[in-house]
Amino acid sequence: MSFSAADLIALLDLEPLEHNIYRGQNRDIGTRRIYGGQVLAQALVAAQRTVDEDRPVHSMHGYFILAGDLSVPVVYFVDRLRDGGSFTTRRVTAIQHGRAIFNLAASFHRHEEGLSHQLEMPDVPPPEEVRPELDVIRARADEIPERLRPILTQDRPLDFRPVGDEDPFDTSVREARRAIWVKTTGPLDDDPLHHQAVLAYASDYGLIVTALRPHGRTVRSPDMMVASLDHSIWFHRPFRVDEWLLYVVDAPVSSGGRGFARGTYFTREGELVASVAQEGLVRVRDDR
């Protein structure tokens, strides 16, 4: 099986159904439900389709309401809340089986000059010195349930390279911090929306699971129920996701069955281009 960068762009290319209404298809990545990053990215594409091209998204805030059904498409309804002099605001509701499964608020801003500063990127090995996560997974494919093996070992649209020779099967107690190099496995065109939507898609991968590390668990631990609850992204500067980006993530707190994680994306040159925050369900099951 194969899932290429071109396949991902096609997945995010929504079908217009009516004025402000779009339909998106699904792709199973082994989660048994629609991957949250897919709905997040498709909702962004739906919103951007109703906004002038000179106003890219600068912030987006979404809530995951119900688990998505992989067997049916998702329909996206866009509300045009405001078209101002500098900012445009949209609300998107994702629907399946007549019910909302996700909603998104997004704001778009025309480019302007202003004050500029940022935190420094941490000093980490370059991506060429870091082993691709997919290589680790393929080397231990016999430990993956047979049903999931073809999906989890297939070619991917994104090359994730966790810094520190990390093992996705590791259940040791670790610090709630990680850094991951990421880029698409193939080139993209110059459309800024494609790069922003793919970053949104990628940003949900490996984020809330960082909150499990201090507890010696992974997303596939049999006693865990893990799901994204909300997700926010702020886009600070233009970037290309077909060039290496460093995703630096930490999870400062878990409490009450929820974990909180945040991340920053840096270009290889050290420019901070996007910030991410997410709260997720990290519930220990007692029904095994």
BABA-323935 format. One record per residue (C-alpha): residue number from 0; residue in three letters; z, y, x. Coordinates in steps of 0.001 Angstrom, whole numbers, plus 500000, padded with zeros to 6 digits. Each point is the difference from the previous one (the first is absolute). Example, Ala and Ser with C-alpha at 12.3 -4.5 7.8 and 13.67 -1.06 7.14 Angstrom:
2
<r i="0" aa="Ala" pz="507800" py="495500" px="512300"/>
<r i="1" aa="Ser" pz="499340" py="503440" px="501370"/>
end
This chain:
288
<r i="0" aa="Met" pz="500000" py="500000" px="500000"/>
<r i="1" aa="Ser" pz="499417" py="503577" px="501067"/>
<r i="2" aa="Phe" pz="501242" py="503406" px="498872"/>
<r i="3" aa="Ser" pz="498209" py="502714" px="501980"/>
<r i="4" aa="Ala" pz="500412" py="503765" px="500232"/>
<r i="5" aa="Ala" pz="496822" py="500332" px="497920"/>
<r i="6" aa="Asp" pz="501548" py="497695" px="497375"/>
<r i="7" aa="Leu" pz="503066" py="502243" px="499865"/>
<r i="8" aa="Ile" pz="497900" py="503131" px="499442"/>
<r i="9" aa="Ala" pz="498135" py="498153" px="497241"/>
<r i="10" aa="Leu" pz="503339" py="499029" px="498426"/>
<r i="11" aa="Leu" pz="500978" py="503671" px="499896"/>
<r i="12" aa="Asp" pz="496652" py="501115" px="498511"/>
<r i="13" aa="Leu" pz="500990" py="500245" px="496342"/>
<r i="14" aa="Glu" pz="497663" py="499564" px="497047"/>
<r i="15" aa="Pro" pz="499866" py="503060" px="497702"/>
<r i="16" aa="Leu" pz="500488" py="498977" px="496356"/>
<r i="17" aa="Glu" pz="500324" py="503344" px="498235"/>
<r i="18" aa="His" pz="500988" py="503577" px="500814"/>
<r i="19" aa="Asn" pz="503176" py="499738" px="502163"/>
<r i="20" aa="Ile" pz="500155" py="496177" px="499580"/>
<r i="21" aa="Tyr" pz="499238" py="497498" px="502775"/>
<r i="22" aa="Arg" pz="500253" py="496252" px="500548"/>
<r i="23" aa="Gly" pz="500989" py="498219" px="503207"/>
<r i="24" aa="Gln" pz="499748" py="496356" px="501058"/>
<r i="25" aa="Asn" pz="502699" py="498004" px="501826"/>
<r i="26" aa="Arg" pz="500332" py="498017" px="503200"/>
<r i="27" aa="Asp" pz="502657" py="497356" px="500658"/>
<r i="28" aa="Ile" pz="501669" py="500400" px="503409"/>
<r i="29" aa="Gly" pz="502559" py="497264" px="499407"/>
<r i="30" aa="Thr" pz="502587" py="501922" px="497983"/>
<r i="31" aa="Arg" pz="499327" py="498183" px="496657"/>
<r i="32" aa="Arg" pz="499736" py="503406" px="498349"/>
<r i="33" aa="Ile" pz="497942" py="503107" px="500681"/>
<r i="34" aa="Tyr" pz="500910" py="501437" px="503385"/>
<r i="35" aa="Gly" pz="501687" py="503369" px="499464"/>
<r i="36" aa="Gly" pz="497886" py="501746" px="502620"/>
<r i="37" aa="Gln" pz="496859" py="499081" px="498056"/>
<r i="38" aa="Val" pz="501179" py="501708" px="496792"/>
<r i="39" aa="Leu" pz="501264" py="502969" px="502001"/>
<r i="40" aa="Ala" pz="496649" py="500455" px="501747"/>
<r i="41" aa="Gln" pz="497901" py="499455" px="496882"/>
<r i="42" aa="Ala" pz="502082" py="502519" px="498046"/>
<r i="43" aa="Leu" pz="499413" py="502540" px="502775"/>
<r i="44" aa="Val" pz="496252" py="499374" px="499829"/>
<r i="45" aa="Ala" pz="500056" py="500470" px="496214"/>
<r i="46" aa="Ala" pz="501850" py="503312" px="500334"/>
<r i="47" aa="Gln" pz="497767" py="501297" px="502804"/>
<r i="48" aa="Arg" pz="496890" py="499260" px="497910"/>
<r i="49" aa="Thr" pz="501126" py="502812" px="497654"/>
<r i="50" aa="Val" pz="500691" py="502553" px="502762"/>
<r i="51" aa="Asp" pz="497654" py="502238" px="502004"/>
<r i="52" aa="Glu" pz="499033" py="498500" px="503367"/>
<r i="53" aa="Asp" pz="501438" py="502961" px="501925"/>
<r i="54" aa="Arg" pz="503514" py="499086" px="498765"/>
<r i="55" aa="Pro" pz="501228" py="496777" px="501601"/>
<r i="56" aa="Val" pz="503298" py="498464" px="498947"/>
<r i="57" aa="His" pz="503066" py="501291" px="501843"/>
<r i="58" aa="Ser" pz="502702" py="498065" px="498134"/>
<r i="59" aa="Met" pz="500284" py="497083" px="497591"/>
<r i="60" aa="His" pz="502996" py="498434" px="498290"/>
<r i="61" aa="Gly" pz="499769" py="496738" px="498102"/>
<r i="62" aa="Tyr" pz="502259" py="497690" px="497989"/>
<r i="63" aa="Phe" pz="499350" py="496273" px="499662"/>
<r i="64" aa="Ile" pz="500914" py="499107" px="496413"/>
<r i="65" aa="Leu" pz="498835" py="496400" px="499471"/>
<r i="66" aa="Ala" pz="498587" py="497288" px="502239"/>
<r i="67" aa="Gly" pz="496197" py="500102" px="499965"/>
<r i="68" aa="Asp" pz="497983" py="497054" px="498676"/>
<r i="69" aa="Leu" pz="497391" py="498874" px="502529"/>
<r i="70" aa="Ser" pz="497847" py="498366" px="497309"/>
<r i="71" aa="Val" pz="498932" py="503188" px="498186"/>
<r i="72" aa="Pro" pz="498728" py="503429" px="501159"/>
<r i="73" aa="Val" pz="502168" py="503113" px="500047"/>
<r i="74" aa="Val" pz="498977" py="503022" px="497915"/>
<r i="75" aa="Tyr" pz="500955" py="503457" px="501319"/>
<r i="76" aa="Phe" pz="500453" py="503000" px="497673"/>
<r i="77" aa="Val" pz="500010" py="503411" px="501710"/>
<r i="78" aa="Asp" pz="501738" py="503046" px="498484"/>
<r i="79" aa="Arg" pz="498731" py="503322" px="501351"/>
<r i="80" aa="Leu" pz="503312" py="501849" px="500041"/>
<r i="81" aa="Arg" pz="499076" py="503136" px="501942"/>
<r i="82" aa="Asp" pz="497143" py="501620" px="501910"/>
<r i="83" aa="Gly" pz="501503" py="502967" px="501841"/>
<r i="84" aa="Gly" pz="498771" py="502443" px="502592"/>
<r i="85" aa="Ser" pz="501162" py="497856" px="502938"/>
<r i="86" aa="Phe" pz="501408" py="496800" px="498520"/>
<r i="87" aa="Thr" pz="498788" py="497414" px="497512"/>
<r i="88" aa="Thr" pz="502356" py="497546" px="498249"/>
<r i="89" aa="Arg" pz="499127" py="496656" px="498442"/>
<r i="90" aa="Arg" pz="501910" py="497194" px="498288"/>
<r i="91" aa="Val" pz="498633" py="496451" px="499934"/>
<r i="92" aa="Thr" pz="501173" py="497095" px="497844"/>
<r i="93" aa="Ala" pz="498913" py="496465" px="500891"/>
<r i="94" aa="Ile" pz="499698" py="497676" px="496977"/>
<r i="95" aa="Gln" pz="499819" py="496224" px="499545"/>
<r i="96" aa="His" pz="500354" py="498093" px="496723"/>
<r i="97" aa="Gly" pz="500593" py="503312" px="498220"/>
<r i="98" aa="Arg" pz="503056" py="500872" px="502100"/>
<r i="99" aa="Ala" pz="500575" py="502358" px="502905"/>
<r i="100" aa="Ile" pz="500575" py="498133" px="503260"/>
<r i="101" aa="Phe" pz="499996" py="503049" px="502314"/>
<r i="102" aa="Asn" pz="499893" py="503772" px="499828"/>
<r i="103" aa="Leu" pz="499142" py="502570" px="502632"/>
<r i="104" aa="Ala" pz="500421" py="503736" px="500412"/>
<r i="105" aa="Ala" pz="497713" py="501513" px="502637"/>
<r i="106" aa="Ser" pz="499451" py="503508" px="501320"/>
<r i="107" aa="Phe" pz="496855" py="501259" px="501732"/>
<r i="108" aa="His" pz="499748" py="503066" px="502234"/>
<r i="109" aa="Arg" pz="497111" py="501941" px="501453"/>
<r i="110" aa="His" pz="500209" py="500385" px="503790"/>
<r i="111" aa="Glu" pz="501815" py="503014" px="501397"/>
<r i="112" aa="Glu" pz="501471" py="500998" px="503343"/>
<r i="113" aa="Gly" pz="503752" py="500304" px="500517"/>
<r i="114" aa="Leu" pz="503025" py="499245" px="502154"/>
<r i="115" aa="Ser" pz="499837" py="496701" px="501847"/>
<r i="116" aa="His" pz="502534" py="497733" px="501721"/>
<r i="117" aa="Gln" pz="500895" py="496304" px="500022"/>
<r i="118" aa="Leu" pz="502280" py="497308" px="501395"/>
<r i="119" aa="Glu" pz="498812" py="498178" px="503091"/>
<r i="120" aa="Met" pz="498499" py="496537" px="499769"/>
<r i="121" aa="Pro" pz="502192" py="497286" px="501557"/>
<r i="122" aa="Asp" pz="498921" py="498508" px="503316"/>
<r i="123" aa="Val" pz="498588" py="496521" px="499261"/>
<r i="124" aa="Pro" pz="497458" py="497674" px="501650"/>
<r i="125" aa="Pro" pz="496366" py="500703" px="499066"/>
<r i="126" aa="Pro" pz="498384" py="497773" px="497367"/>
<r i="127" aa="Glu" pz="497955" py="498130" px="502599"/>
<r i="128" aa="Glu" pz="503272" py="498615" px="501402"/>
<r i="129" aa="Val" pz="501341" py="498898" px="496594"/>
<r i="130" aa="Arg" pz="499172" py="496662" px="498369"/>
<r i="131" aa="Pro" pz="498348" py="500155" px="496551"/>
<r i="132" aa="Glu" pz="502277" py="498754" px="497240"/>
<r i="133" aa="Leu" pz="497191" py="497832" px="498645"/>
<r i="134" aa="Asp" pz="499877" py="498051" px="503270"/>
<r i="135" aa="Val" pz="503714" py="499162" px="499640"/>
<r i="136" aa="Ile" pz="499538" py="498908" px="496385"/>
<r i="137" aa="Arg" pz="497007" py="497809" px="500809"/>
<r i="138" aa="Ala" pz="501853" py="498362" px="502883"/>
<r i="139" aa="Arg" pz="502751" py="498958" px="497561"/>
<r i="140" aa="Ala" pz="497816" py="499264" px="496985"/>
<r i="141" aa="Asp" pz="501626" py="496596" px="499524"/>
<r i="142" aa="Glu" pz="503222" py="501812" px="498966"/>
<r i="143" aa="Ile" pz="498246" py="501804" px="497136"/>
<r i="144" aa="Pro" pz="499906" py="498350" px="496548"/>
<r i="145" aa="Glu" pz="496639" py="498302" px="499546"/>
<r i="146" aa="Arg" pz="499097" py="502124" px="496954"/>
<r i="147" aa="Leu" pz="500431" py="503228" px="501974"/>
<r i="148" aa="Arg" pz="498564" py="498838" px="503309"/>
<r i="149" aa="Pro" pz="496330" py="500947" px="499354"/>
<r i="150" aa="Ile" pz="501036" py="503459" px="498767"/>
<r i="151" aa="Leu" pz="502516" py="500877" px="502716"/>
<r i="152" aa="Thr" pz="497802" py="498753" px="502860"/>
<r i="153" aa="Gln" pz="496729" py="501571" px="498831"/>
<r i="154" aa="Asp" pz="498320" py="502874" px="501829"/>
<r i="155" aa="Arg" pz="501516" py="503330" px="498999"/>
<r i="156" aa="Pro" pz="498684" py="503520" px="499411"/>
<r i="157" aa="Leu" pz="502904" py="501376" px="502072"/>
<r i="158" aa="Asp" pz="501158" py="499018" px="503466"/>
<r i="159" aa="Phe" pz="503809" py="500198" px="500053"/>
<r i="160" aa="Arg" pz="501640" py="499786" px="503442"/>
<r i="161" aa="Pro" pz="503822" py="500106" px="499850"/>
<r i="162" aa="Val" pz="501477" py="501429" px="503210"/>
<r i="163" aa="Gly" pz="502529" py="497831" px="501806"/>
<r i="164" aa="Asp" pz="498300" py="496625" px="499633"/>
<r i="165" aa="Glu" pz="501486" py="499630" px="496526"/>
<r i="166" aa="Asp" pz="499855" py="496754" px="498091"/>
<r i="167" aa="Pro" pz="499448" py="500336" px="496221"/>
<r i="168" aa="Phe" pz="501870" py="496684" px="499565"/>
<r i="169" aa="Asp" pz="503107" py="501275" px="501858"/>
<r i="170" aa="Thr" pz="503239" py="499849" px="497961"/>
<r i="171" aa="Ser" pz="502338" py="501224" px="502725"/>
<r i="172" aa="Val" pz="502122" py="503113" px="499376"/>
<r i="173" aa="Arg" pz="498119" py="503003" px="501366"/>
<r i="174" aa="Glu" pz="500110" py="503783" px="499928"/>
<r i="175" aa="Ala" pz="498414" py="501606" px="496943"/>
<r i="176" aa="Arg" pz="497278" py="501642" px="502074"/>
<r i="177" aa="Arg" pz="496474" py="498999" px="500940"/>
<r i="178" aa="Ala" pz="496730" py="501449" px="501225"/>
<r i="179" aa="Ile" pz="496560" py="498641" px="499127"/>
<r i="180" aa="Trp" pz="496579" py="500936" px="501296"/>
<r i="181" aa="Val" pz="497377" py="499828" px="497244"/>
<r i="182" aa="Lys" pz="496325" py="500731" px="499447"/>
<r i="183" aa="Thr" pz="497148" py="498571" px="497960"/>
<r i="184" aa="Thr" pz="498141" py="497068" px="501519"/>
<r i="185" aa="Gly" pz="496684" py="501775" px="499456"/>
<r i="186" aa="Pro" pz="498713" py="503584" px="499995"/>
<r i="187" aa="Leu" pz="500243" py="502232" px="496922"/>
<r i="188" aa="Asp" pz="497817" py="502908" px="498933"/>
<r i="189" aa="Asp" pz="501143" py="503627" px="500276"/>
<r i="190" aa="Asp" pz="501269" py="500382" px="496418"/>
<r i="191" aa="Pro" pz="503641" py="501216" px="500349"/>
<r i="192" aa="Leu" pz="500910" py="498259" px="496730"/>
<r i="193" aa="His" pz="499133" py="496601" px="501482"/>
<r i="194" aa="His" pz="502336" py="500598" px="502932"/>
<r i="195" aa="Gln" pz="502827" py="501313" px="497815"/>
<r i="196" aa="Ala" pz="499646" py="497186" px="497461"/>
<r i="197" aa="Val" pz="499980" py="497317" px="502705"/>
<r i="198" aa="Leu" pz="503108" py="501528" px="501586"/>
<r i="199" aa="Ala" pz="501669" py="499929" px="496566"/>
<r i="200" aa="Tyr" pz="498998" py="496338" px="499694"/>
<r i="201" aa="Ala" pz="501398" py="499201" px="503461"/>
<r i="202" aa="Ser" pz="503212" py="501999" px="499582"/>
<r i="203" aa="Asp" pz="501542" py="497497" px="497567"/>
<r i="204" aa="Tyr" pz="499635" py="497170" px="502526"/>
<r i="205" aa="Gly" pz="503148" py="499270" px="501971"/>
<r i="206" aa="Leu" pz="501895" py="503045" px="498733"/>
<r i="207" aa="Ile" pz="502847" py="498868" px="497739"/>
<r i="208" aa="Val" pz="500305" py="496665" px="501835"/>
<r i="209" aa="Thr" pz="501411" py="502021" px="502896"/>
<r i="210" aa="Ala" pz="503163" py="500295" px="497877"/>
<r i="211" aa="Leu" pz="500384" py="496202" px="500176"/>
<r i="212" aa="Arg" pz="500177" py="499824" px="503782"/>
<r i="213" aa="Pro" pz="503762" py="500787" px="500376"/>
<r i="214" aa="His" pz="500679" py="497157" px="497539"/>
<r i="215" aa="Gly" pz="497975" py="497291" px="501744"/>
<r i="216" aa="Arg" pz="497524" py="499619" px="497172"/>
<r i="217" aa="Thr" pz="496263" py="500400" px="499412"/>
<r i="218" aa="Val" pz="497930" py="500647" px="496902"/>
<r i="219" aa="Arg" pz="499450" py="496222" px="499693"/>
<r i="220" aa="Ser" pz="503669" py="499020" px="500288"/>
<r i="221" aa="Pro" pz="500656" py="497710" px="496991"/>
<r i="222" aa="Asp" pz="503154" py="501883" px="498950"/>
<r i="223" aa="Met" pz="498343" py="503426" px="499891"/>
<r i="224" aa="Met" pz="498227" py="501933" px="497262"/>
<r i="225" aa="Val" pz="498078" py="502877" px="501608"/>
<r i="226" aa="Ala" pz="497799" py="502532" px="498208"/>
<r i="227" aa="Ser" pz="498941" py="503627" px="500448"/>
<r i="228" aa="Leu" pz="501609" py="502403" px="497515"/>
<r i="229" aa="Asp" pz="498523" py="503323" px="501050"/>
<r i="230" aa="His" pz="497823" py="501319" px="502800"/>
<r i="231" aa="Ser" pz="499243" py="503480" px="501337"/>
<r i="232" aa="Ile" pz="497517" py="501234" px="502595"/>
<r i="233" aa="Trp" pz="499503" py="503443" px="501512"/>
<r i="234" aa="Phe" pz="496753" py="500655" px="501873"/>
<r i="235" aa="His" pz="500473" py="502641" px="502677"/>
<r i="236" aa="Arg" pz="496758" py="500053" px="501999"/>
<r i="237" aa="Pro" pz="496533" py="498403" px="499947"/>
<r i="238" aa="Phe" pz="499697" py="496585" px="501685"/>
<r i="239" aa="Arg" pz="497820" py="496905" px="500236"/>
<r i="240" aa="Val" pz="501407" py="496606" px="499065"/>
<r i="241" aa="Asp" pz="497222" py="498220" px="501908"/>
<r i="242" aa="Glu" pz="501700" py="501313" px="503150"/>
<r i="243" aa="Trp" pz="503443" py="498806" px="501105"/>
<r i="244" aa="Leu" pz="503015" py="501446" px="498161"/>
<r i="245" aa="Leu" pz="503633" py="499257" px="500845"/>
<r i="246" aa="Tyr" pz="502164" py="499336" px="496927"/>
<r i="247" aa="Val" pz="503660" py="500627" px="500925"/>
<r i="248" aa="Val" pz="502394" py="498676" px="497334"/>
<r i="249" aa="Asp" pz="503758" py="499943" px="499521"/>
<r i="250" aa="Ala" pz="502238" py="498986" px="497092"/>
<r i="251" aa="Pro" pz="503170" py="502129" px="500145"/>
<r i="252" aa="Val" pz="501789" py="498450" px="497003"/>
<r i="253" aa="Ser" pz="500179" py="497083" px="497579"/>
<r i="254" aa="Ser" pz="502412" py="500038" px="497062"/>
<r i="255" aa="Gly" pz="500269" py="498810" px="496408"/>
<r i="256" aa="Gly" pz="497136" py="497535" px="500285"/>
<r i="257" aa="Arg" pz="497641" py="502699" px="501284"/>
<r i="258" aa="Gly" pz="498758" py="500856" px="503465"/>
<r i="259" aa="Phe" pz="498552" py="503283" px="501246"/>
<r i="260" aa="Ala" pz="497391" py="500287" px="502749"/>
<r i="261" aa="Arg" pz="498010" py="502857" px="501478"/>
<r i="262" aa="Gly" pz="497127" py="500204" px="502437"/>
<r i="263" aa="Thr" pz="497787" py="502349" px="501974"/>
<r i="264" aa="Tyr" pz="496401" py="499546" px="501132"/>
<r i="265" aa="Phe" pz="498903" py="501335" px="503381"/>
<r i="266" aa="Thr" pz="496543" py="500064" px="501547"/>
<r i="267" aa="Arg" pz="499607" py="498413" px="503386"/>
<r i="268" aa="Glu" pz="500131" py="503499" px="501472"/>
<r i="269" aa="Gly" pz="503437" py="500566" px="498427"/>
<r i="270" aa="Glu" pz="499058" py="502178" px="497033"/>
<r i="271" aa="Leu" pz="502182" py="499385" px="496934"/>
<r i="272" aa="Val" pz="497564" py="499665" px="497082"/>
<r i="273" aa="Ala" pz="501953" py="498471" px="497078"/>
<r i="274" aa="Ser" pz="503522" py="499162" px="498832"/>
<r i="275" aa="Val" pz="501074" py="497251" px="497593"/>
<r i="276" aa="Ala" pz="503156" py="499134" px="498042"/>
<r i="277" aa="Gln" pz="500760" py="497078" px="497720"/>
<r i="278" aa="Glu" pz="502874" py="498444" px="498096"/>
<r i="279" aa="Gly" pz="499742" py="496336" px="499113"/>
<r i="280" aa="Leu" pz="501863" py="497191" px="498318"/>
<r i="281" aa="Val" pz="501755" py="497792" px="502579"/>
<r i="282" aa="Arg" pz="501968" py="497721" px="497706"/>
<r i="283" aa="Val" pz="501737" py="496828" px="501158"/>
<r i="284" aa="Arg" pz="499252" py="497333" px="497399"/>
<r i="285" aa="Asp" pz="502769" py="497797" px="498663"/>
<r i="286" aa="Asp" pz="497799" py="497743" px="497826"/>
<r i="287" aa="Arg" pz="498680" py="497623" px="502667"/>
end
